[in-house]
């Protein structure tokens, strides 16, 4: 289903939009639709911004690391010890 959108702009801006649409060989309506689609694609979502901020914050910290085989052995030992209790 299509929806109608009404946008009020002043005359100088309207003339610029008309001129730009003509230069792209399209109607003003089509040019506006394409401009809105492009703006929507380029706008980061708030959720993505929050995730990126969390990753950046985590990257600023140092975390303990070790040999992966040794870490896996310690984890396994922990599971075995807890199951014996």
C-alpha positions, 0 to 999 in steps of 0.5 A, spaced: 500 500 500 502 506 498 502 512 502 502 520 501 507 524 504 506 532 504 513 536 505 513 544 505 519 547 502 520 554 500 521 556 493 528 557 492 529 550 495 523 547 490 527 550 484 533 547 486 530 540 487 526 541 480 533 542 477 536 536 480 531 532 478 531 534 471 538 533 471 537 526 473 531 525 468 526 524 473 520 527 476 521 531 483 517 525 486 521 520 484 528 524 485 525 525 492 523 517 493 530 515 491 533 521 496 529 518 502 531 511 500 539 513 500 538 517 506 535 511 510 540 506 507 546 510 510 543 512 517 546 507 522 541 504 526 541 505 534 542 498 535 548 498 531 551 504 534 550 501 541 553 494 539 559 498 536 560 502 542 560 496 546 565 493 542 570 499 542 569 500 550 571 492 550 577 493 546 580 499 550 581 493 556 586 488 557 583 481 558 587 475 560 589 470 555 593 464 555 594 458 551 588 455 548 589 448 549 591 449 556 585 454 557 580 448 555 584 443 559 582 448 565 575 449 563 574 441 562 577 440 569 573 445 572 567 441 569 569 435 572 571 437 579 564 440 579 560 434 577 564 430 583 561 434 588 
